[in-house]
Amino acid sequence: MIEMEPVTADSALLRRAFGCFPSGVTAVCAMVEGVPTGIAASSFTSVSVVPPLVSVCVQGTSATWPRLRSRPRLGLSLLAEQHVAACVSLSRKVGDRFDGVAWEAGDAGGVFVHGSSAWLDCSLRAELPAGDHAIALLEIHGLRADPGTPPLVFHGSRFRRLAPI
């Protein structure tokens, strides 16, 4: 029989377990009062083809998400393996998150990181409370994909690269 550890108030146990599952890393960005504003999120998933939906989870303590959620369009960039520094920059709590990050704004106000493996032009369709996070359900209005660009992968609290089997 598999022996389980009880889930306690110690978040390290949960983080260790969650870290066993690799995830891609995204940037969710928009122009806010003429300034590029964004966050990095590794809790991205495709949700639906019809209608075209994806989701990201955002920390409830985020000071940036309240400024992004009201924007008419959000640029979601699926970061590529060369974006480690951009991801770290977009994760900063203070300072210019776009320092050293190559980006451009779309016509509708979403901001996209250059060199990403895909770009999704989205709007917030719904937001659901989920413990200490919020699940942001995003509707896709337009996209560009480059499947040949290897994604940035986060696994075991480290950035990784995919390797063929």
C-alpha positions in Angstrom: 0.0 0.0 0.0 1.2 3.5 -0.8 1.7 5.5 2.3 0.5 9.1 2.0 1.8 12.2 3.9 -1.0 14.3 5.4 -1.6 17.7 3.8 -0.9 20.3 6.5 -0.4 24.0 6.6 3.2 23.5 5.3 3.0 24.6 1.7 6.5 23.1 0.9 4.9 19.6 0.7 2.3 20.7 -1.8 4.9 22.7 -3.8 7.1 19.7 -4.0 4.2 17.6 -5.3 3.0 20.2 -7.7 6.6 20.6 -9.0 6.5 16.9 -10.2 4.3 18.0 -13.1 6.1 20.0 -15.8 4.3 23.1 -17.2 4.9 25.6 -19.9 5.5 29.3 -18.9 3.4 32.1 -20.2 3.4 35.9 -20.1 0.1 37.7 -19.7 0.5 41.3 -20.7 -1.2 44.4 -21.8 -0.7 48.2 -22.2 -2.0 49.9 -19.1 -2.0 53.7 -19.2 0.6 53.6 -22.0 3.0 51.3 -20.2 3.6 47.6 -20.8 2.3 45.6 -17.8 2.5 41.9 -17.3 3.0 38.8 -15.3 4.5 35.4 -15.8 2.2 32.4 -15.2 3.1 28.7 -15.3 -0.4 27.5 -14.6 -1.7 27.7 -18.2 -3.9 25.2 -19.9 -6.0 24.9 -23.0 -9.7 24.6 -22.1 -11.9 24.5 -25.2 -11.7 24.6 -29.0 -15.3 25.8 -29.4 -15.4 28.4 -28.1 -11.6 29.0 -28.1 -10.7 29.2 -24.4 -7.6 28.9 -22.3 -7.0 29.5 -18.6 -4.2 30.8 -16.3 -4.2 30.9 -12.5 -3.2 34.1 -10.8 -2.1 34.6 -7.2 -4.8 36.4 -5.1 -2.0 38.7 -3.7 -1.0 39.9 -7.2 -0.9 43.7 -7.4 -0.6 43.4 -11.2 -3.6 41.2 -12.1 -6.2 43.8 -11.0 -4.6 46.3 -13.5 -4.6 43.7 -16.3 -8.1 42.1 -15.8 -9.9 45.3 -16.8 -8.1 45.6 -20.1 -10.1 44.9 -23.3 -7.4 42.6 -24.6 -4.6 40.6 -23.0 -1.6 39.3 -24.9 -0.7 35.8 -23.8 2.8 34.7 -25.0 3.8 31.0 -24.6 7.4 31.6 -23.7 10.2 29.8 -25.5 13.3 28.1 -24.0 15.4 31.3 -24.6 13.1 33.3 -22.4 14.5 32.4 -18.9 15.7 35.9 -18.3 12.4 37.4 -19.6 10.4 35.1 -17.3 12.5 36.1 -14.3 12.1 39.8 -15.2 8.3 39.4 -15.6 8.1 37.7 -12.2 9.7 40.7 -10.4 7.8 42.2 -7.5 9.3 45.7 -8.1 11.1 47.5 -10.9 10.6 47.5 -14.6 9.4 44.0 -15.5 10.0 44.7 -19.2 13.7 45.7 -18.8 15.6 43.7 -21.4 12.4 42.0 -22.7 11.7 42.4 -26.4 8.0 43.0 -26.9 5.4 44.7 -29.1 1.8 45.8 -28.5 -1.0 44.5 -30.6 -3.7 46.8 -32.1 -6.2 46.0 -29.4 -3.7 46.6 -26.5 -2.3 43.1 -25.7 1.4 43.0 -25.3 3.4 40.1 -26.9 6.9 38.8 -26.1 9.1 38.5 -29.2 10.3 35.0 -30.0 7.6 33.1 -28.2 6.3 29.8 -29.5 2.7 31.2 -29.7 0.8 34.4 -29.2 -2.8 34.5 -28.2 -4.9 37.7 -28.4 -7.4 37.2 -25.5 -10.1 38.9 -23.4 -11.2 37.9 -19.9 -14.3 35.8 -20.2 -14.7 34.8 -16.6 -12.8 34.8 -13.3 -13.3 32.1 -10.7 -12.1 32.1 -7.1 -9.9 29.1 -6.4 -8.3 29.1 -2.9 -5.4 31.5 -2.8 -5.6 32.0 -6.6 -8.1 33.1 -9.2 -8.7 31.1 -12.4 -8.8 33.5 -15.3 -10.8 32.0 -18.3 -9.6 33.8 -21.4 -11.3 33.8 -24.8 -9.0 33.7 -27.8 -9.7 36.2 -30.6 -6.6 35.8 -32.7 -3.4 33.8 -32.6 0.0 33.1 -34.1 1.8 29.9 -33.5 5.4 28.7 -34.3 5.4 25.0 -33.2 9.0 24.7 -34.2 10.1 27.0 -31.4 10.9 25.0 -28.3 8.9 26.0 -25.2 10.2 27.1 -21.8 9.4 24.4 -19.3 9.2 24.7 -15.5 9.6 21.5 -13.6 10.9 20.8 -10.1 11.3 24.5 -9.4 13.7 24.8 -12.3 13.6 25.8 -15.9 14.1 22.9 -18.3 14.3 22.1 -22.0 12.4 19.4 -23.8 14.4 16.6 -25.3 13.3 14.1 -27.9 12.8 10.5 -26.7 
